[in-house]
Amino acid sequence: MDPQAAKLLAASLAIGLGASGPGIGLGLIGYAMLTGVARNPEAQGRMFTNMILMAGLTEAVAIYAQVISILLIFVA
């Protein structure tokens, strides 16, 4: 295999697999938020704050995967 092709394959796998986990996680966070609000509408404000915090932390994992993918393309 050509080294350039291997580098591009590694970068695409890094972002593809690295973004699938946070994508699933964000879906589960949204589902849990909607379920919680449906059961207890009075706690919506507190749950929304926690949801935004968890979504940001989950999204950070996808950003790390993107940085690794860019490093694989341009540095390695």
Stockholm file with secondary structure:
# STOCKHOLM 1.0

chainA/1-76         MDPQAAKLLAASLAIGLGASGPGIGLGLIGYAMLTGVARNPEAQGRMFTNMILMAGLTEAVAIYAQVISILLIFVA
#=GR chainA/1-76 SS CCHHHHHHHHHHHHHHHHHHHHHHHHHHHHHHHHHHHHHCGGGHHHHHHHHHHHHHHHHHHHHHHHHHHHHHHHTC
#=GC SS_cons        CCHHHHHHHHHHHHHHHHHHHHHHHHHHHHHHHHHHHHHCGGGHHHHHHHHHHHHHHHHHHHHHHHHHHHHHHHTC
//
